[in-house]
Amino acid sequence: MPTKSDRRVPLPAGLVPLLTQKELETYYGVSDYTLLRWIEAGMPEEPFAGRGRRFNLAKCEAWHAAHQQLAATA
């Protein structure tokens, strides 16, 4: 009998998994306060019909890279 991990399939082209706020906090190793400050500063959120926020990791990383470049030139 196949296990649950054997049934995993890749996402269809163009679909990207979205991270929850808690997952993004864990990824960056920051508190919820820091993440909320980043959101206020313009870090992109994805539209989501359910509760909570969702984030595209690639867009967040691009925002951080641009944000760090702006801070370095200031």
N, C-alpha and C positions, 0 to 999 in steps of 0.2 A: 504494500500500500504506500503510495507516495506521501511524503511528509509535506507540511505546509510550505516549507522553504523550496521544495521542488516545484511548487505551483506558481512561483513568482515569475512574472513576465515583465519585460521592459515597458516603460510608458510609451504610448504612441508618440510619433514625432510631433514636436511643438508643445507638448505638455511638460510642465515643470512642477515638481512638488513644491508646495508652499510650506514655510516653517511657521509655527506658532510663535508668539512672543516669548514664551518660556524656552522653546528650542533655540531661538536666536540668542537669548541671554546666555544659555549654556554654550552655544557655539563660540561666542565672543568672550565668555567668562566675565560678564558684567552683571551689575544689579539691574532690577527693573527701573530704578531711578535713572541710571545712565541711559538705558534704552529709550525711556520716555524723553529724555533730553535730546537724544539723537533724532527722534521722530519730530519733535518741535523744531529742530534745526533743519528739517527737510528730508530725512531719510525716507525713501519711498515705501509705501504700504500698498498692498494689493487689494482691490475690491473683493469683499467677501460677504456673502449673504448671512452667514451664521454669526455666532457670538465671538468676540475676541478679534484680534488682528492677525493678518497673515502677511508673510514677507517672502519675496523672491530673493534667494541668497545672492544670485549673480548681480541683481540690481543694487542690493545693499553693499556688496563688495565694491562695485563701481562707484557708488556714492561715497564710500569711505576713502577710496583712492583719490577722487576729485577733491573731497573735503580736506584731506591731508595735504594735497598740493597747494590748495588755497591758503591753508594755515602756514605752510612753509614759506610762501611768497609774501605774506603779510608782515 
